[in-house]
Amino acid sequence: MSRRARAPLVTDAIPPALRRHGITQRQVFVACLVGALLVALFASRDTPGWAERLGDTALDHRLRDIAGAWDEAMATLGLTAPHDRLRDAIQRAFDWQWGSNSR
């Protein structure tokens, strides 16, 4: 059996059959694009705060307006609820943690 025909000796969970087939650049681009859109959907509550820390140029003001409009649109569609619930849960966990240490 030639060296090329043998499966590589690896210890991770990727099966050798999957290791032999790669993905195209287009598939990587699409995966990155989908990931960026998901982040944009679920992180809309943080974009206005991020935009506030920008400079004071005309472009920065325009980006603030866009971030605010995006956040309002996501709130209108109800897509900010998971972010708000997660933030509330984390805050309750922090409050619980600090409350238990002061006893």
Residue pairs with C-beta under 8 A, 6 or more apart in sequence:
7 16
7 19
8 16
8 19
10 16
10 19
40 47
40 70
41 74
41 79
42 79
42 82
42 83
43 83
44 70
44 71
44 73
44 74
44 75
44 79
44 80
44 83
45 71
45 74
45 80
45 83
45 84
45 87
46 83
47 67
47 70
47 71
48 64
48 67
48 68
48 71
50 67
51 60
51 63
51 64
51 66
51 67
51 68
52 64
54 60
54 63
54 64
71 80
74 80
